[in-house]
Each structure stands twice: as structure tokens, then as C-alpha cells.
Amino acid sequence: MDRAINVTCPALPTYEEYCAEIRPLWESRWLTNMGGKHEELRMGLQRFLGANGVELTTNGHLSLELTLQAMGLAGEVITTPFTFASTTHAIVRCGLKPVFCDIDPVHFTLDASKAESLITEKTAAILPVHVYGNACPVEEIEAVAQKYNLKVVYDAAHAFGVKYKGRGIANYGDASCFSFHATKVFHTIEGGAVAYREEGLGQRLRRLRNFGLDGQGDAGETGGNAKLDEFRAAMGLCNLRHMDENTAGRRKVTERYRERLEGTPGIQLNPVQKGVTPNDAYFPVVFHEKAFGAGRDEVLAALAAQSIYGRRYFYPLTSGLSCYKGRFDPSRTPIAQKISRRVLTLPLYPELPLDTVDMIRNIILSCKK
Ligand SMILES: *Cc1c(COP(=O)(O)O)cnc(C)c1O
């Protein structure tokens, strides 16, 4: 094969479309600090996500950190280790202690009933992840949070465009943090947003994003810098226009993968969730070696030999990262550990040809011993 197939391929508008979008910046000379493009994107996203309020940030990671800081939390945060390093790092960098809860073996999201058993008098919040765009059990999490008076912050980095029971996923919880990194289904090259329920939180986020400044030159709190500039907001405006066609393209690919792989002994796919409008962000496949006849790493290598690159996403668990050595025990979340050792996300982007999907399926099946 002449060209490598990567796990993802960032969406781009045409060169002309982007140039037209940034042209006014040469006249206004307003390049950052919440200019016109920023406001237009913020409003567009608020509409698209159907959220009460939205604030933009410079990346998804700072969305998480700012939200935890804005809530003024202290103590423990119940969270999942089956996620990207950012989720756990944000908790730790805010001086909070992550308490790892195991995941549901079908959708790989936080197991709400197990979360309840981890609550102590130090628990301040629950931070679940809508992993791969799978919706967390939002109603169960809400019930637990209400019973114990806890904040709920969703890491929604994978969940842009996902709906549950017809409502945008960001309507659940106190806040939902999105990532607009180039590899995500919607992107601003680098960027992020927090969708929030209460305006008070929005106000604090706006201050913390801009050094804690109050507009009169004084800083009432030690904020950082998490502003999204006009050029990246312009990229977001272009990409938002093409969101529906991109999702439709992804849907064709995931449907083909399902058609080709569903029912294969030893291969586990995430089922389509009831009541959920998916965003087709990722296509994770779990290889159960005994039943399938090959392990995840063999499949990864066989694909790589044909210049097709899957990703061990997420491996290792964040509780097993070197920087946390000796602090957490990954074996205390056995389901997460098992899935992490067996899961591979397959190439997925709107332009991925369907016959490449068929070829990927053939390479996967050829791994069986
Ligand atoms: C991408 C991602 C982040 C971090 O977002 P950035 O925009 O890259 O800072 C956080 N959590 C999860 C689950 C992610 O996939």
C-alpha cells in the first residue's frame, strides 16, 4: 500500500473557506482576548450543544482544571482510570485526590453503583468520562450526586454532539468539559470549552481564564491564561459548518465496521446505546484472546505491518502511569484493567474508504491462530 492509514485524520475546511473566515482579522487587528470570532463560535456552540452556558478555553485540559478550580473543590474526586492522562492530571494538579472507580464492562463508563460505595466524608465531586462518546449513566450519577450533595463534572472530550433522550449530553451534570484538539470530532486545532448549568460558574470561569482579572485591573483570584484566539475560533466556525456531513461520513464507516466484525467470537464491540444519539467518534474493539485466537497486541502488529495504525487507547490505565507509581493500585479496578489490556481503537475518519474497512477486517481475522 502506498499510504499509511492512521487512527485518525483531522478534519479541515478548504483553504479558501478558512482564508475567508480569517480575512477580517487583518482589518480589525483583534487577534485574541475574546474578539468577534470567539463570540460567534461561543454562541454557535451553545446552540449546537443545547447547553445553558458555554465558555471557550485554549484546550480541553484547561477546561477541566479551570472548572475544578472554579468550583473551589477540596478533598477527593471519584473518577475513572480508563481515560486519557489529562483527566487524572487535572484532578491532581488542582490539589485534589483521585479515587478510582471501576467501569461498566459493556460501555466502559464509570459504574455508578460502585461510585456510591467509594464516597467518604472527603468526597467533593464525581468526574466521569463519556469515553469514546458513550454516554455515562447520567441519571444514576445524578441520583448519587444529589443524595450526597456532590458536584458532577463530566470529561466530555469524546462526546461532542452526543445526545441523550434528545437533549445535548452537556445538559447533565454541573459542567461538561470538551476538547477541540485536532484529533477530536470537532476541533479548533487546539481548543476546548466548558458547558455549564449555573451562570455563577460561567462568571468564575471567565475570570479564571484571564488571570483572575476583574476588568478594573484588579485580580480577585489567582487565575491562569486559557483564552482561545481568533484564528482558532475561525477554524472552529468553519468546522462547525461541516459537522453534520462529517458525522454522516463517520457513521458510514462505523456501520461498515459493525457489519463486518459483529458476531465474531472473541471480539467485543460497544453496543449502540438506547436513547443515545452517537457521534461515532471512535471505534474501539476488545480482543478476548482465548475466544478470538489472538491478542490485541498481535492484531496491532499485524495491522502496522500493512501500514495501518490502530491505537491502544487507553493503555495503561491512568492509575498505572509512571508519575503515579506507588500511589494507586490499578488492580483495584479489575474491569478497567482487563479492558485496557485488550482494547484497540481502529482507524476512523469521514473519508476512510469502506474497502479499507474491509481490508482491516480481513487483516484482523487473519490473526486468528
Ligand atoms: C483529548 C482529551 C482530553 C484533553 O483535551 P486537550 O484539548 O487535548 O487538552 C481530556 N480528556 C480526554 C478523555 C481526552 O480524550
The ligand as an SDF file (V2000), in Angstrom:
LIG
                    3D

 15 15  0  0  0  0  0  0  0  0999 V2000
   -8.3430   14.9200   24.3890 C   0  0  0  0  0  0  0  0  0  0  0  0
   -8.7500   14.6180   25.7890 C   0  0  0  0  0  0  0  0  0  0  0  0
   -8.5080   15.4980   26.8630 C   0  0  0  0  0  0  0  0  0  0  0  0
   -7.6350   16.7120   26.7430 C   0  0  0  0  0  0  0  0  0  0  0  0
   -8.0210   17.6210   25.8040 O   0  0  0  0  0  0  0  0  0  0  0  0
   -6.9360   18.6160   25.1330 P   0  0  0  0  0  0  0  0  0  0  0  0
   -7.7920   19.5150   24.3150 O   0  0  0  0  0  0  0  0  0  0  0  0
   -6.0050   17.7850   24.3250 O   0  0  0  0  0  0  0  0  0  0  0  0
   -6.2550   19.3430   26.2320 O   0  0  0  0  0  0  0  0  0  0  0  0
   -9.0470   15.1890   28.0850 C   0  0  0  0  0  0  0  0  0  0  0  0
   -9.7420   14.0640   28.2910 N   0  0  0  0  0  0  0  0  0  0  0  0
   -9.9600   13.1750   27.3160 C   0  0  0  0  0  0  0  0  0  0  0  0
  -10.7690   11.9530   27.6010 C   0  0  0  0  0  0  0  0  0  0  0  0
   -9.4540   13.4060   26.0330 C   0  0  0  0  0  0  0  0  0  0  0  0
   -9.6410   12.4990   25.0580 O   0  0  0  0  0  0  0  0  0  0  0  0
  1  2  1  0
  2  3  1  0
  2 14  2  0
  3  4  1  0
  3 10  2  0
  4  5  1  0
  5  6  1  0
  6  7  2  0
  6  8  1  0
  6  9  1  0
 10 11  1  0
 11 12  2  0
 12 13  1  0
 12 14  1  0
 14 15  1  0
M  END
$$$$
